[in-house]
């Protein structure tokens, strides 16, 4: 192999090695994004597992009947939600699980109307025997199915990326060996040329 051909081959190998290193970095970044995506999926599933709702036990019919409390039906049972600013929450599109998160997080306080005085006082699940907390399990099967499907998809992507990374590592090692060989050949040619002219 002539000197100029060796030099051209060395440049081609260097270019290819740089390309592989760039692609390896891109795959590493993609794997980081997949890890973030996996964490989001796990958080959503955990939230679904931990979802609870506020319930009221109604004895007016002679039998205990559990009712999901929402802002839309609170007044009917003598309750209301009051925010930190003192304003009453009246949104009708809030679910029972959201109305419990709002109380649990401290955004709103639950108040009950005294039947004799008509005065509103703050109450809690622990101090009121008609109130309870129940797991919100109606969407649990759906959340589990979504979690399993998304996790499987992420795992498949990750396996493909790992396979690509292995292939690139193998190619990079082969190119590195060839690079060292060509570099050594060029070095030998230079040494022989200097010896010839000295």
N, C-alpha and C positions, 0 to 999 in steps of 0.2 A: 504494500500500500504506500503510495507516494505521500510526500509531506503535505501537499495541499489537500489531497483526498482525506488524509487522517485528520487534518484541521477541520474540514467540512463535516466529517463524521462526528468529531468531538462537539462541534457547535450544535449539530442535530440532536445528539444525545442530551446535551445540556438543556436544550429547549424542551425536549420531551420530558425530562426529569422535572423541570420547573412547572410544566403543565400538570404533571401527576401530583406534585406538591400542592398546587392551587386547587385541584379537584379534591384532594384529601382534606384541605381546609374547608372547602364548601360542604363536603359530606359531614365533617365535624360540626359545622354550624347547623346543618339540617338536623343532626342528631340532638343538638341542644334544643332546637325548636320542638322536636318530637318529645323531649323530656318535659318541656314546658306544657305542651299539649296534654301529655299524660297526667301531669299534675292537675291541670284544669278539669280533666275528666274525673279524676279521683275526688277532687273537691266537690264537684257537682253531685257525684254519687253519695259522698259523705253527707252533704246537705240534705239530699233526699232521704237518707237513712235517719237523720236526726230531726226531720220535720215533725213538728208537734202542733196541735191545735188546742185552743181553749174551748172547753165544753161547759154547758150549764145543765144540771139535772133538774128537770121540771117534774114536780109532784102533783100538779093541778088536776090531772086526770085520774088520780088515785094510784097510778103506777109510775115508777121512776122512768123518765124518758130523757135520754141524753140528746142535747141539741148543740150543734156547732155554733159558737158565737162569732158574729161578724158585726162590723159597724152598722150594717143595715137592720139587724134584729136586736141589737143591744138594748135599745130603749124599751122594747116590748117586754124584756125581762128585768127592767129596772137598773140597767147599767149604761155607762157611757165611757168613751175613751177621751182623755184630756191630755193634750200635748204639754210640753214644758212651758210653752207660751200661754197656757191657760185656755187655748181654743179647743173646742170639741172636734174630734175626727168624725167626719160624716160620709166618707167615701164608700159608696156601695159596691165598688168593684174590687175590694180587698178580700182575700180569702181568709178562712179561719186560721190557716197556718201562718199567713202574713201577720193578722191581728195579734197572735201569740208572740212571734218574733219582735213585733213592735213594742210589746209590753216587756218582754225579756231583755231587750236591748236598752230599755230605759227611755225610748223615744216618747212613749205614752204611758200614762198611768190609768188604771181601771178604777172607776168610781161607781158606787152603788147608791141608789136613792133609798133613804130611810122611809119605810111605809107610813110611819106615824108622823114624823116631823117634816117630811118632804125635803130634807137636807141631804146634799150629796157628800159622801165621805169616801176616801180612798180605801180600796180593798185589794186583797191578793188571793191567789189560789190557796195558799197555806192557811189563811185566816177565814176562808169562806167555804163551808161544807157543800154548797151547791155548785161550786166551781171545780173543774178538774182539767187535767192535761192528758191528751190522748195522742198517740203516734198517728201521724198522717200517712197511712199505708196504702191509700188507693192508687197512688202513682209509683209505688215502690217497684212493682214488677216491670213497669215501663223503664224506670230509671236503671234497674239492674240489666235489662236487655240492652239499653243504650250503652251502658258502661262496658258490658262484655263485647259488644260489636265494635265500639271505638277502640277499646284496648287491643282487640285482635288486629284491627287495621293498623294501629300504631306498631304493634309487634312485627307484623308483616313488613312494613316499611323499614323498620330497624334491621330486620334480618337481611333485606335486600341491600341496605347501606353497608352492613358489616361485610357482606359478600363482595361488594364493589371495592371496599377498603382493602380486603385481603388480596384481591386481584391486582389492585394498584400497588400494594406493598411488594408483591411478587415481581411485578414488572419493574418497579423502582429498583429493587435489589439486583435484577438482571442488568438493567441499564447502568447501575453503579459499577458493577463488575466490568461491563464493557467499557465504561468511561475510564476506569482505572487502567484497563488494558491498552486502550487507544492513547491515553496520556503517557503511559510508559513507553509505547512505541514511538510517539513523537519525541519524547525525551531522549530515547536511544538514537533516533535519527539525528537529532541536534548534536548529541555527543560525538557521533561518528563523523558528522560534517565538520565539526571543529577540529577533530583529530586529523581529518583528511587535509585540511588547509593549514594546519599548524606545523 
